[in-house]
Structures are given as structure tokens and as C-alpha cells.
Amino acid sequence: MALFEKGVIAGESSGRSGGLIEAMLSDPTKMDLIELSKQRWSELSSITGEDIGFLRRGSTMLFGKNKADMLGLCEGWVESVKGLPNGGARMVSAAEAARMAPGSTSPLAGGLTCPDDASAEPVYSAPAMAIGARKLGAKIYQFCAVRGLERTGGRISGVVTEKGTVKCSSVVLAGGVWSQVLAHDLGLDLRTLQCFAKGASLHPFEGPDYGTLSIVADHEVGWRKQSDGGYIVWEFTGIAPSFRSYCSTPFSSCRPSKPMPLH
Ligand SMILES: Cc1cc2nc3c(=O)[nH]c(=O)nc-3n(C[C@H](O)[C@H](O)[C@H](O)COP(=O)(O)OP(=O)(O)OC[C@H]3O[C@@H](n4cnc5c(N)ncnc54)[C@H](O)[C@@H]3O)c2cc1C
């Protein structure tokens, strides 16, 4: 098995996500899948032999008094996931909310918490998957973009990379936000919504540690204490640019300059 990566392992979404593995406010039909996902993430360290920073520290969403109408929606969601694996979902009182977000400049009306929700550190977990795959015999090529596929008699017979063609009989397209571009070149219409979001990782400091905490009030922000004692922080707003701008961007201009060393 071989993986071709146009840039570096963990250089895109998987290395930069919030690391949240959550049931919180998810579609009730997905609850079994989310629970299975938490289970699989909890096993990843022992499978790969690498630390991934997996923790079940819970997730909480608090609402300002100006967003108190959201509490009714949350109560409806808690009701809809009763009897399902729901991360221990329950409502949070205004007093508890004030304790969880000391110093909040917005008065809080209450919130929703799922104490069994989990997180992992993206900067560890994405490389851990690559290192683990390599231990199991996979070959990983960084700085090697896939340009297209070769077919013989209508069946897949090779992958065309920027460094040459590699013979194979099956291919998995796992290009994240770029999958749509490759699929488009293959004549396939892969409908995905591409979205940019802002986040930052802060150096360690003493502060609140209630797993993942989001506040929906005058501003919509969230944070999670990282396993190094720092914080990942984010704003909820996402921007979805047009597909056309992706199609005109050459793959090679969208990558860092050095490969990631995989030990
Ligand atoms: C800011 C942010 C926060 C997020 N937070 C969360 C969260 O808390 N919880 C959660 O569950 N999800 C979160 N997500 C979503 C999650 O990160 C993504 O859904 C997930 O990482 C996608 O993984 P992937 O392997 O499909 O894609 P990626 O991680 O993007 O990997 C695809 C790889 O394919 C490579 N590639 C693309 N085209 C080619 C090509 N032609 N040739 C070779 N290589 C190619 C890319 O360089 C890339 O490295 C977040 C996303 C963002 C952007």
C-alpha cells in the first residue's frame, strides 16, 4: 500500500483541526457512529505506538442571556438523544455556566454539556496515523502530488504522480478539500462544501480546564486546553469560497517547503 501526499503529512485539515470528537448537538442518527469513533480513537495510541493526546474531558456550550432562546433547542436535542450513546448529555444551569467561564464579560443564561465527549491532539494524531501505517508496511511519499489515474480496459491500472506513474489495481481518493478537484478532473461531481475557519494555538498558561468549552453570546468563540498546557482557540465563523478558485490553483503552490520527518 502506498500513500502519495502533495505536501506534508498533517499539513492540512487533519493536522490543524480543533481535535474535537463530540456527540454535542449531533444528529441523533449519528450517535452510534460517534460512540464507535470515540472508541476507535481511544485505541489509536496502542495501535500506532504513538501518543495522540486522546482524552475524554467533555464538551460544553454556554449561551449568553441574549441567546437564551437557544437553551430550548438544546433541551429538545437532549430529549431526542435520550437512550442513545449521547456523551452523557445534560443541561447546565446559569450558576454552573458562570463557574465554568469565570470572567465572562457576557452574562450567561446556561448551557449544554456532554461530559463523555473526547478530544485528541491533531498535531500528534495525524502523524501518528502515518507512522503507524508505515509500521504496518505502508509506503508514504511526501511532496508527491497525484495528477490523475490510468485505466486499462476500463479498470484502474495506475496512479499518475508528479514523479512518475505507479501501477496499481485500486485507488482510494482521500485528498480532503482537494478531492473535489481530482474528482472533477475524472469527470465526477463530488459535492462537498469547502470552508475556511480561524483558529490559533496558544502557549501554555494557567486557565480553565473543562475540556472543550464554547460560548455563544456577544461573540461566538471556543477553546480547548491542549495536552501541552496551552489552548487551542477558535471563532465559529466559516467562509466558503467558490469552487472555481480551487480549480485554478496548481497543487504544487499549495504546500510547505520541507517534508515532515516520520521516524
Ligand atoms: C480549522 C478546522 C477545525 C476543525 N475542527 C474539527 C474538529 O474539532 N473535529 C472534527 O471532527 N473535525 C474538524 N475539522 C474537520 C476535519 O479536520 C477534517 O474533516 C479532516 O481532517 C479531513 O481529513 P482528510 O484526511 O479527509 O483531509 P486532509 O487532512 O485535508 O488530508 C488530505 C490530504 O490530501 C492531500 N492531497 C490533496 N490533493 C492531493 C493530490 N492531488 N495529491 C497528493 N496529495 C493530495 C492534501 O495535501 C492533504 O494533506 C476541522 C477542520 C478545520 C479546517
The ligand as an SDF file (V2000), in Angstrom:
LIG
                    3D

 53 58  0  0  0  0  0  0  0  0999 V2000
   -9.9960   24.8260   11.3600 C   0  0  0  0  0  0  0  0  0  0  0  0
  -10.6270   23.4420   11.3400 C   0  0  0  0  0  0  0  0  0  0  0  0
  -11.0770   22.8690   12.5230 C   0  0  0  0  0  0  0  0  0  0  0  0
  -11.6480   21.5960   12.5100 C   0  0  0  0  0  0  0  0  0  0  0  0
  -12.0320   21.0390   13.6990 N   0  0  0  0  0  0  0  0  0  0  0  0
  -12.5380   19.7820   13.6990 C   0  0  0  0  0  0  0  0  0  0  0  0
  -12.8370   19.1450   14.9340 C   0  0  0  0  0  0  0  0  0  0  0  0
  -12.6350   19.7020   16.0040 O   0  0  0  0  0  0  0  0  0  0  0  0
  -13.3510   17.8870   14.8980 N   0  0  0  0  0  0  0  0  0  0  0  0
  -13.5690   17.2270   13.6990 C   0  0  0  0  0  0  0  0  0  0  0  0
  -14.0330   16.0840   13.7180 O   0  0  0  0  0  0  0  0  0  0  0  0
  -13.2760   17.8070   12.5140 N   0  0  0  0  0  0  0  0  0  0  0  0
  -12.7500   19.0540   12.4920 C   0  0  0  0  0  0  0  0  0  0  0  0
  -12.4130   19.6400   11.3040 N   0  0  0  0  0  0  0  0  0  0  0  0
  -12.6260   18.8680   10.0940 C   0  0  0  0  0  0  0  0  0  0  0  0
  -11.5020   17.8290    9.9460 C   0  0  0  0  0  0  0  0  0  0  0  0
  -10.2600   18.4180   10.2590 O   0  0  0  0  0  0  0  0  0  0  0  0
  -11.4870   17.2980    8.5230 C   0  0  0  0  0  0  0  0  0  0  0  0
  -12.7630   16.8190    8.1940 O   0  0  0  0  0  0  0  0  0  0  0  0
  -10.4820   16.1350    8.3920 C   0  0  0  0  0  0  0  0  0  0  0  0
   -9.2240   16.4890    8.9060 O   0  0  0  0  0  0  0  0  0  0  0  0
  -10.3650   15.7660    6.9260 C   0  0  0  0  0  0  0  0  0  0  0  0
   -9.3970   14.7490    6.8270 O   0  0  0  0  0  0  0  0  0  0  0  0
   -8.9580   14.2470    5.4160 P   0  0  0  0  0  0  0  0  0  0  0  0
   -7.9260   13.1880    5.6170 O   0  0  0  0  0  0  0  0  0  0  0  0
  -10.1690   13.9230    4.6150 O   0  0  0  0  0  0  0  0  0  0  0  0
   -8.3020   15.5370    4.7030 O   0  0  0  0  0  0  0  0  0  0  0  0
   -6.9090   16.2700    4.9890 P   0  0  0  0  0  0  0  0  0  0  0  0
   -6.4810   16.2030    6.3910 O   0  0  0  0  0  0  0  0  0  0  0  0
   -7.0490   17.6260    4.3570 O   0  0  0  0  0  0  0  0  0  0  0  0
   -5.9020   15.3850    4.1500 O   0  0  0  0  0  0  0  0  0  0  0  0
   -5.9530   15.3350    2.7400 C   0  0  0  0  0  0  0  0  0  0  0  0
   -4.5270   15.3670    2.2290 C   0  0  0  0  0  0  0  0  0  0  0  0
   -4.5440   15.0810    0.8470 O   0  0  0  0  0  0  0  0  0  0  0  0
   -3.5090   15.8480    0.2470 C   0  0  0  0  0  0  0  0  0  0  0  0
   -3.8060   15.9810   -1.1770 N   0  0  0  0  0  0  0  0  0  0  0  0
   -4.8230   16.6640   -1.7440 C   0  0  0  0  0  0  0  0  0  0  0  0
   -4.7900   16.5610   -3.0850 N   0  0  0  0  0  0  0  0  0  0  0  0
   -3.7210   15.7820   -3.3620 C   0  0  0  0  0  0  0  0  0  0  0  0
   -3.1400   15.3040   -4.5750 C   0  0  0  0  0  0  0  0  0  0  0  0
   -3.6710   15.5920   -5.7690 N   0  0  0  0  0  0  0  0  0  0  0  0
   -2.0240   14.5310   -4.4920 N   0  0  0  0  0  0  0  0  0  0  0  0
   -1.4950   14.1960   -3.2830 C   0  0  0  0  0  0  0  0  0  0  0  0
   -1.9960   14.6430   -2.1220 N   0  0  0  0  0  0  0  0  0  0  0  0
   -3.0890   15.4090   -2.1620 C   0  0  0  0  0  0  0  0  0  0  0  0
   -3.5350   17.1740    0.9860 C   0  0  0  0  0  0  0  0  0  0  0  0
   -2.2780   17.8430    0.8710 O   0  0  0  0  0  0  0  0  0  0  0  0
   -3.8440   16.7340    2.4120 C   0  0  0  0  0  0  0  0  0  0  0  0
   -2.6760   16.5890    3.2000 O   0  0  0  0  0  0  0  0  0  0  0  0
  -11.8180   20.9000   11.2910 C   0  0  0  0  0  0  0  0  0  0  0  0
  -11.3540   21.4660   10.0990 C   0  0  0  0  0  0  0  0  0  0  0  0
  -10.7660   22.7140   10.1220 C   0  0  0  0  0  0  0  0  0  0  0  0
  -10.2420   23.3040    8.8110 C   0  0  0  0  0  0  0  0  0  0  0  0
  1  2  1  0
  2  3  1  0
  2 52  2  0
  3  4  2  0
  4  5  1  0
  4 50  1  0
  5  6  2  0
  6  7  1  0
  6 13  1  0
  7  8  2  0
  7  9  1  0
  9 10  1  0
 10 11  2  0
 10 12  1  0
 12 13  2  0
 13 14  1  0
 14 15  1  0
 14 50  1  0
 15 16  1  0
 16 17  1  0
 16 18  1  0
 18 19  1  0
 18 20  1  0
 20 21  1  0
 20 22  1  0
 22 23  1  0
 23 24  1  0
 24 25  2  0
 24 26  1  0
 24 27  1  0
 27 28  1  0
 28 29  2  0
 28 30  1  0
 28 31  1  0
 31 32  1  0
 32 33  1  0
 33 34  1  0
 33 48  1  0
 34 35  1  0
 35 36  1  0
 35 46  1  0
 36 37  1  0
 36 45  1  0
 37 38  2  0
 38 39  1  0
 39 40  1  0
 39 45  2  0
 40 41  1  0
 40 42  2  0
 42 43  1  0
 43 44  2  0
 44 45  1  0
 46 47  1  0
 46 48  1  0
 48 49  1  0
 50 51  2  0
 51 52  1  0
 52 53  1  0
M  END
$$$$
